[in-house]
Amino acid sequence: MNINEYWNRPLPQGVLGPSEQRGEGPKTVVFQRPAVGAQSEPASDAQLADMTVAHFVATRFLPDHIAIKTSPGRRHYQAILKHVLTPEEVETIFGVPAEGSRTKMHPKADWPYMSDVKLREASPEHVQRLIAAAALGGHSSQTIRHIRNVVGAVFSHALRTRHFFGDNPASLVVLPGMKRRESHALTLEQTIKVLEQMQYPEREVTLFAILTNMNIAEICGQQWKFVNLTEHHLSREGQSIPPRSIMVRNQWYRGELCAVPPGRRKSIPIPQLLFSVLHTLSRTKSSGWNDFVLSTKSGRPINQINLAARRLKTIGRELEMPWISWQVLRRTRGVLAYEFGTQIQHELAKALPLSKGPQLPVVTTILRTG
C-alpha cells in the first residue's frame, strides 16, 4: 500500500460517517489526508501556527492514531475527548449524528475546553485547568488520569508530526491524590438477605460469583456445551470435560462472545448448591448446546451492566447497601471462603427460604442426600 492509499483508506467501523454506518452510500472516510506528490503543498508556517487542538485531533490524531485502534480503544478516546474538546465537536469528528448518540453530553459553560487553543501555544496550565475542573466536578481519579493520558497522547503525536515543539504539556501537570473507595464485602447474613431479594437471573449470577472463581464476563458467556452435569467424562468440540464440571473457554465481553485469555482457561468442579441450580435451568431454560446458561427471553446473554443498574442497585438501596456491585459479590466469595471454606454452600442452603424459587427445594434435597 502506497502513502496515498494509506491516507485515503476506509476507516474502521465506528469512525465512518453516519450514512456509512447505516450501510447507505459508498464508504469514504470522514477526514482524508491530501495526496502526497508533486501536486501537494506542505502546510505553511502560518497555517501550522493557527492550527487549533480540535483541528489537529480531527485531521491528524483521528486518522493517524485513533483509527487504527480496536473498537473498544476508539470508544475510549471518543468518551474521554469529550472532556478535552466540546462534546459536539467530538461527535462531529467521529461522524456521530446528534440523534444517534446514546451518551449525549452537553457542554459546560465554565469548562476549560482546549478546542480553540492553538496547538503551538498549548501549555501545562491549559491541561492543569482541565484536571482541576474534572476534580471539582466530582470525576473519579481514574477518569482524571484518563483525561491527562489522552491529552498526552495528542501532544505526543503532535511532537512526532512536528506540529508541536517542546515538552509535552500533559507530562508536567500534577494529578490530585487518588481517593481509594472503601472495599466492601458481604457477611453471610447480608449475603442471605441479598439472595432473598433476588430473582432470575441476578440470583444465579450471584451464586456463580460466590461459589466459583469465574468472573462476570465468564459467567455471562457460559454455554451449555461446556457444562457437564453427568457422572462421566464428556467430549465437546474435541475437549474432555470432567464429571460435574464447567469448562471455561469463552466470555461475553463488551457485547461480543470471545475466547478467554489462555491463563483463564480452566475446568471448575460444580459445587452441590450450584449443581442443583444448573440442573433445574437445564430442564427449564435450555433448548440446545449453544444456548447460554443464563440468557434473556430472546436467548441472548444477559447484560451485566443493565442487570446491575436495573436490579442489583435497586436491591442495594432497599437493603441500605448502595455500594453493592458484581465486584463486591466476587470479593464476598473470598471473605466467605476464608470463614466457612467449602461449607459456605451448606450455610446458604440451610438459610435460604424454600419458597423463593423452584431450585431451592432441590438444593436442600441434594445436600442432605449427596
Contacts in CASP RR format, 6 or more apart in sequence:
PFRMAT RR
TARGET T0000
AUTHOR 0000-0000-0000
METHOD contacts of the structure
MODEL  1
MNINEYWNRPLPQGVLGPSEQRGEGPKTVVFQRPAVGAQSEPASDAQLAD
MTVAHFVATRFLPDHIAIKTSPGRRHYQAILKHVLTPEEVETIFGVPAEG
SRTKMHPKADWPYMSDVKLREASPEHVQRLIAAAALGGHSSQTIRHIRNV
VGAVFSHALRTRHFFGDNPASLVVLPGMKRRESHALTLEQTIKVLEQMQY
PEREVTLFAILTNMNIAEICGQQWKFVNLTEHHLSREGQSIPPRSIMVRN
QWYRGELCAVPPGRRKSIPIPQLLFSVLHTLSRTKSSGWNDFVLSTKSGR
PINQINLAARRLKTIGRELEMPWISWQVLRRTRGVLAYEFGTQIQHELAK
ALPLSKGPQLPVVTTILRTG
1 9 0 8 1.000
3 36 0 8 1.000
4 35 0 8 1.000
4 36 0 8 1.000
7 32 0 8 1.000
7 33 0 8 1.000
7 34 0 8 1.000
7 35 0 8 1.000
7 36 0 8 1.000
7 63 0 8 1.000
8 29 0 8 1.000
8 32 0 8 1.000
8 33 0 8 1.000
8 35 0 8 1.000
9 29 0 8 1.000
10 16 0 8 1.000
10 27 0 8 1.000
10 28 0 8 1.000
10 29 0 8 1.000
11 29 0 8 1.000
11 30 0 8 1.000
11 63 0 8 1.000
11 67 0 8 1.000
12 67 0 8 1.000
12 68 0 8 1.000
12 71 0 8 1.000
12 74 0 8 1.000
13 21 0 8 1.000
13 71 0 8 1.000
14 21 0 8 1.000
14 71 0 8 1.000
14 74 0 8 1.000
14 94 0 8 1.000
15 29 0 8 1.000
15 30 0 8 1.000
15 62 0 8 1.000
15 66 0 8 1.000
15 67 0 8 1.000
15 74 0 8 1.000
15 94 0 8 1.000
15 95 0 8 1.000
16 27 0 8 1.000
16 29 0 8 1.000
16 30 0 8 1.000
16 95 0 8 1.000
17 30 0 8 1.000
17 95 0 8 1.000
18 95 0 8 1.000
18 96 0 8 1.000
18 97 0 8 1.000
18 100 0 8 1.000
19 25 0 8 1.000
20 26 0 8 1.000
20 27 0 8 1.000
20 28 0 8 1.000
29 63 0 8 1.000
30 62 0 8 1.000
30 93 0 8 1.000
30 94 0 8 1.000
30 95 0 8 1.000
31 58 0 8 1.000
31 59 0 8 1.000
31 62 0 8 1.000
31 63 0 8 1.000
31 93 0 8 1.000
33 59 0 8 1.000
33 63 0 8 1.000
34 40 0 8 1.000
43 51 0 8 1.000
48 119 0 8 1.000
48 120 0 8 1.000
48 163 0 8 1.000
49 118 0 8 1.000
49 120 0 8 1.000
50 118 0 8 1.000
51 118 0 8 1.000
51 119 0 8 1.000
51 120 0 8 1.000
51 163 0 8 1.000
52 115 0 8 1.000
52 116 0 8 1.000
52 117 0 8 1.000
52 118 0 8 1.000
52 119 0 8 1.000
53 84 0 8 1.000
53 85 0 8 1.000
53 114 0 8 1.000
53 115 0 8 1.000
53 116 0 8 1.000
53 117 0 8 1.000
53 118 0 8 1.000
53 119 0 8 1.000
53 122 0 8 1.000
53 154 0 8 1.000
54 85 0 8 1.000
54 89 0 8 1.000
54 93 0 8 1.000
54 114 0 8 1.000
54 115 0 8 1.000
54 116 0 8 1.000
55 119 0 8 1.000
56 119 0 8 1.000
56 154 0 8 1.000
56 158 0 8 1.000
56 163 0 8 1.000
57 81 0 8 1.000
57 85 0 8 1.000
57 93 0 8 1.000
57 154 0 8 1.000
58 93 0 8 1.000
60 157 0 8 1.000
60 158 0 8 1.000
60 161 0 8 1.000
60 163 0 8 1.000
61 153 0 8 1.000
61 154 0 8 1.000
61 157 0 8 1.000
61 158 0 8 1.000
62 93 0 8 1.000
62 94 0 8 1.000
64 157 0 8 1.000
64 161 0 8 1.000
65 153 0 8 1.000
65 157 0 8 1.000
66 73 0 8 1.000
66 74 0 8 1.000
66 77 0 8 1.000
67 74 0 8 1.000
69 77 0 8 1.000
71 254 0 8 1.000
72 254 0 8 1.000
74 94 0 8 1.000
76 146 0 8 1.000
77 150 0 8 1.000
78 90 0 8 1.000
78 94 0 8 1.000
78 96 0 8 1.000
79 103 0 8 1.000
80 143 0 8 1.000
80 146 0 8 1.000
80 147 0 8 1.000
80 150 0 8 1.000
81 90 0 8 1.000
81 93 0 8 1.000
81 150 0 8 1.000
82 90 0 8 1.000
82 105 0 8 1.000
83 111 0 8 1.000
83 130 0 8 1.000
83 134 0 8 1.000
83 139 0 8 1.000
83 143 0 8 1.000
83 147 0 8 1.000
84 113 0 8 1.000
84 114 0 8 1.000
84 130 0 8 1.000
84 147 0 8 1.000
84 150 0 8 1.000
84 151 0 8 1.000
84 154 0 8 1.000
85 93 0 8 1.000
85 113 0 8 1.000
85 114 0 8 1.000
85 115 0 8 1.000
86 107 0 8 1.000
86 113 0 8 1.000
86 115 0 8 1.000
87 104 0 8 1.000
87 105 0 8 1.000
87 106 0 8 1.000
87 107 0 8 1.000
88 98 0 8 1.000
88 107 0 8 1.000
89 115 0 8 1.000
91 97 0 8 1.000
91 98 0 8 1.000
91 101 0 8 1.000
107 113 0 8 1.000
110 133 0 8 1.000
111 133 0 8 1.000
112 126 0 8 1.000
112 129 0 8 1.000
112 130 0 8 1.000
112 133 0 8 1.000
114 122 0 8 1.000
114 126 0 8 1.000
114 127 0 8 1.000
114 130 0 8 1.000
114 151 0 8 1.000
117 126 0 8 1.000
119 158 0 8 1.000
119 163 0 8 1.000
119 164 0 8 1.000
120 163 0 8 1.000
120 164 0 8 1.000
120 165 0 8 1.000
122 155 0 8 1.000
122 164 0 8 1.000
122 169 0 8 1.000
123 169 0 8 1.000
124 169 0 8 1.000
124 170 0 8 1.000
124 172 0 8 1.000
124 173 0 8 1.000
126 169 0 8 1.000
127 148 0 8 1.000
127 151 0 8 1.000
127 152 0 8 1.000
127 169 0 8 1.000
127 170 0 8 1.000
127 172 0 8 1.000
127 173 0 8 1.000
128 173 0 8 1.000
128 174 0 8 1.000
130 147 0 8 1.000
130 148 0 8 1.000
130 151 0 8 1.000
131 144 0 8 1.000
131 147 0 8 1.000
131 148 0 8 1.000
131 173 0 8 1.000
131 174 0 8 1.000
131 175 0 8 1.000
131 176 0 8 1.000
134 143 0 8 1.000
134 144 0 8 1.000
134 147 0 8 1.000
135 144 0 8 1.000
135 176 0 8 1.000
139 147 0 8 1.000
141 175 0 8 1.000
141 176 0 8 1.000
141 177 0 8 1.000
141 178 0 8 1.000
141 179 0 8 1.000
144 175 0 8 1.000
144 176 0 8 1.000
145 175 0 8 1.000
148 170 0 8 1.000
148 173 0 8 1.000
148 175 0 8 1.000
149 170 0 8 1.000
151 169 0 8 1.000
151 170 0 8 1.000
152 168 0 8 1.000
152 169 0 8 1.000
152 170 0 8 1.000
152 171 0 8 1.000
155 164 0 8 1.000
155 168 0 8 1.000
155 169 0 8 1.000
155 170 0 8 1.000
156 168 0 8 1.000
158 164 0 8 1.000
159 165 0 8 1.000
159 166 0 8 1.000
159 168 0 8 1.000
182 323 0 8 1.000
183 331 0 8 1.000
184 321 0 8 1.000
184 323 0 8 1.000
184 324 0 8 1.000
184 328 0 8 1.000
184 331 0 8 1.000
185 328 0 8 1.000
185 331 0 8 1.000
185 332 0 8 1.000
185 334 0 8 1.000
185 335 0 8 1.000
186 194 0 8 1.000
186 321 0 8 1.000
186 324 0 8 1.000
186 328 0 8 1.000
186 329 0 8 1.000
186 332 0 8 1.000
186 335 0 8 1.000
186 336 0 8 1.000
187 335 0 8 1.000
188 336 0 8 1.000
188 339 0 8 1.000
188 340 0 8 1.000
188 344 0 8 1.000
188 347 0 8 1.000
188 348 0 8 1.000
188 351 0 8 1.000
190 319 0 8 1.000
190 321 0 8 1.000
191 210 0 8 1.000
191 332 0 8 1.000
191 336 0 8 1.000
191 348 0 8 1.000
192 348 0 8 1.000
192 351 0 8 1.000
192 352 0 8 1.000
193 319 0 8 1.000
194 206 0 8 1.000
194 315 0 8 1.000
194 316 0 8 1.000
194 319 0 8 1.000
194 321 0 8 1.000
194 324 0 8 1.000
195 203 0 8 1.000
195 206 0 8 1.000
195 207 0 8 1.000
195 348 0 8 1.000
195 352 0 8 1.000
195 356 0 8 1.000
196 352 0 8 1.000
196 353 0 8 1.000
196 356 0 8 1.000
197 315 0 8 1.000
197 318 0 8 1.000
197 319 0 8 1.000
198 206 0 8 1.000
198 311 0 8 1.000
198 315 0 8 1.000
199 311 0 8 1.000
201 294 0 8 1.000
201 295 0 8 1.000
201 302 0 8 1.000
201 307 0 8 1.000
202 307 0 8 1.000
202 311 0 8 1.000
202 312 0 8 1.000
202 315 0 8 1.000
204 277 0 8 1.000
204 281 0 8 1.000
204 294 0 8 1.000
205 216 0 8 1.000
205 219 0 8 1.000
205 220 0 8 1.000
205 294 0 8 1.000
205 302 0 8 1.000
205 304 0 8 1.000
205 307 0 8 1.000
205 326 0 8 1.000
205 329 0 8 1.000
206 329 0 8 1.000
207 273 0 8 1.000
207 274 0 8 1.000
207 277 0 8 1.000
208 214 0 8 1.000
208 219 0 8 1.000
208 274 0 8 1.000
209 216 0 8 1.000
209 219 0 8 1.000
209 326 0 8 1.000
209 329 0 8 1.000
209 330 0 8 1.000
209 332 0 8 1.000
209 333 0 8 1.000
210 329 0 8 1.000
210 332 0 8 1.000
210 333 0 8 1.000
210 336 0 8 1.000
210 344 0 8 1.000
210 348 0 8 1.000
211 271 0 8 1.000
211 273 0 8 1.000
211 274 0 8 1.000
211 333 0 8 1.000
211 344 0 8 1.000
211 345 0 8 1.000
212 246 0 8 1.000
212 268 0 8 1.000
212 271 0 8 1.000
212 274 0 8 1.000
213 268 0 8 1.000
213 333 0 8 1.000
214 222 0 8 1.000
214 246 0 8 1.000
214 248 0 8 1.000
214 268 0 8 1.000
215 251 0 8 1.000
215 330 0 8 1.000
216 304 0 8 1.000
216 326 0 8 1.000
216 330 0 8 1.000
217 251 0 8 1.000
217 252 0 8 1.000
217 253 0 8 1.000
217 304 0 8 1.000
218 248 0 8 1.000
218 250 0 8 1.000
218 251 0 8 1.000
218 260 0 8 1.000
218 264 0 8 1.000
219 294 0 8 1.000
220 251 0 8 1.000
220 252 0 8 1.000
220 292 0 8 1.000
220 294 0 8 1.000
220 301 0 8 1.000
220 302 0 8 1.000
220 303 0 8 1.000
220 304 0 8 1.000
221 250 0 8 1.000
221 251 0 8 1.000
221 252 0 8 1.000
221 257 0 8 1.000
221 292 0 8 1.000
221 293 0 8 1.000
221 301 0 8 1.000
222 246 0 8 1.000
222 248 0 8 1.000
222 250 0 8 1.000
222 292 0 8 1.000
222 293 0 8 1.000
222 294 0 8 1.000
223 250 0 8 1.000
223 289 0 8 1.000
223 290 0 8 1.000
223 291 0 8 1.000
223 292 0 8 1.000
223 293 0 8 1.000
224 282 0 8 1.000
224 286 0 8 1.000
224 288 0 8 1.000
224 289 0 8 1.000
224 290 0 8 1.000
224 291 0 8 1.000
224 292 0 8 1.000
224 293 0 8 1.000
225 236 0 8 1.000
225 237 0 8 1.000
225 289 0 8 1.000
225 290 0 8 1.000
226 236 0 8 1.000
226 241 0 8 1.000
226 246 0 8 1.000
226 247 0 8 1.000
226 248 0 8 1.000
226 249 0 8 1.000
226 250 0 8 1.000
227 241 0 8 1.000
227 246 0 8 1.000
227 247 0 8 1.000
227 270 0 8 1.000
227 278 0 8 1.000
227 282 0 8 1.000
227 293 0 8 1.000
228 234 0 8 1.000
228 241 0 8 1.000
228 242 0 8 1.000
228 243 0 8 1.000
228 244 0 8 1.000
228 245 0 8 1.000
228 246 0 8 1.000
228 247 0 8 1.000
229 244 0 8 1.000
229 270 0 8 1.000
229 275 0 8 1.000
229 278 0 8 1.000
229 279 0 8 1.000
229 282 0 8 1.000
230 243 0 8 1.000
230 244 0 8 1.000
231 243 0 8 1.000
231 244 0 8 1.000
232 243 0 8 1.000
233 240 0 8 1.000
233 241 0 8 1.000
233 242 0 8 1.000
233 243 0 8 1.000
234 240 0 8 1.000
234 241 0 8 1.000
235 241 0 8 1.000
236 247 0 8 1.000
236 289 0 8 1.000
239 247 0 8 1.000
239 249 0 8 1.000
241 247 0 8 1.000
241 267 0 8 1.000
242 267 0 8 1.000
242 269 0 8 1.000
244 269 0 8 1.000
244 270 0 8 1.000
244 275 0 8 1.000
245 267 0 8 1.000
245 268 0 8 1.000
245 269 0 8 1.000
245 270 0 8 1.000
246 267 0 8 1.000
246 268 0 8 1.000
246 270 0 8 1.000
247 266 0 8 1.000
247 267 0 8 1.000
247 268 0 8 1.000
248 260 0 8 1.000
248 264 0 8 1.000
248 265 0 8 1.000
248 266 0 8 1.000
248 267 0 8 1.000
248 268 0 8 1.000
249 259 0 8 1.000
249 260 0 8 1.000
249 265 0 8 1.000
250 257 0 8 1.000
250 258 0 8 1.000
250 259 0 8 1.000
250 260 0 8 1.000
251 257 0 8 1.000
251 258 0 8 1.000
251 259 0 8 1.000
251 260 0 8 1.000
252 292 0 8 1.000
252 301 0 8 1.000
252 304 0 8 1.000
255 301 0 8 1.000
255 303 0 8 1.000
257 301 0 8 1.000
270 278 0 8 1.000
271 342 0 8 1.000
271 345 0 8 1.000
272 345 0 8 1.000
272 363 0 8 1.000
272 366 0 8 1.000
272 367 0 8 1.000
272 370 0 8 1.000
273 345 0 8 1.000
273 346 0 8 1.000
273 348 0 8 1.000
273 349 0 8 1.000
273 363 0 8 1.000
273 367 0 8 1.000
274 345 0 8 1.000
275 366 0 8 1.000
276 359 0 8 1.000
276 362 0 8 1.000
276 363 0 8 1.000
276 366 0 8 1.000
277 359 0 8 1.000
277 363 0 8 1.000
278 293 0 8 1.000
279 362 0 8 1.000
280 358 0 8 1.000
280 359 0 8 1.000
280 362 0 8 1.000
281 293 0 8 1.000
281 294 0 8 1.000
281 359 0 8 1.000
284 358 0 8 1.000
285 291 0 8 1.000
285 295 0 8 1.000
286 293 0 8 1.000
291 299 0 8 1.000
292 299 0 8 1.000
292 300 0 8 1.000
292 301 0 8 1.000
292 302 0 8 1.000
294 301 0 8 1.000
294 302 0 8 1.000
295 301 0 8 1.000
295 302 0 8 1.000
296 302 0 8 1.000
296 303 0 8 1.000
304 326 0 8 1.000
308 325 0 8 1.000
308 326 0 8 1.000
312 324 0 8 1.000
312 325 0 8 1.000
312 326 0 8 1.000
313 322 0 8 1.000
313 324 0 8 1.000
315 321 0 8 1.000
315 324 0 8 1.000
316 322 0 8 1.000
316 324 0 8 1.000
336 344 0 8 1.000
337 344 0 8 1.000
340 347 0 8 1.000
345 367 0 8 1.000
346 367 0 8 1.000
349 360 0 8 1.000
349 363 0 8 1.000
349 364 0 8 1.000
349 367 0 8 1.000
352 360 0 8 1.000
352 363 0 8 1.000
353 360 0 8 1.000
354 360 0 8 1.000
354 361 0 8 1.000
354 364 0 8 1.000
END
